[in-house]
């Protein structure tokens, strides 16, 4: 059961403003990269673009949706720690089994295709002639 207290509705308007500022920062960084190709070196342009993206994401991270995303990522990280990953030997054996099953299914489907080709094209369609 979720026992977290929801934010008041008044914070939603400020979140929208922060999200717009974040998007504008990202757009400014990308625009600076593409609109000023001759004024700056590629390293400076890339740094300005990366700075705009990082600043925009940082501003967006402190909104309601940003907190939700951070919480989701944190919970996903906790769940990933609970996963029991297969050993190398288990992975190799499973891969070999899958390859064998794929080969067998390929042969069976090829055989079915040949039988249907023979039945339809070579046998039934020639009955009318």
ABEGO torsion letter per residue (X at the ends): XBABBBBBAAAAAAAAAAAAAAAAAAAAAAAAAAABAAABBAAAAAAAAAAAAAAAAAAAAABAAAAAAAAAAAAAAAAAAABBBBBAAAAAAAAAAAAAAAAAAAAAAAAAAAAAAAAAAAAAAAAAX
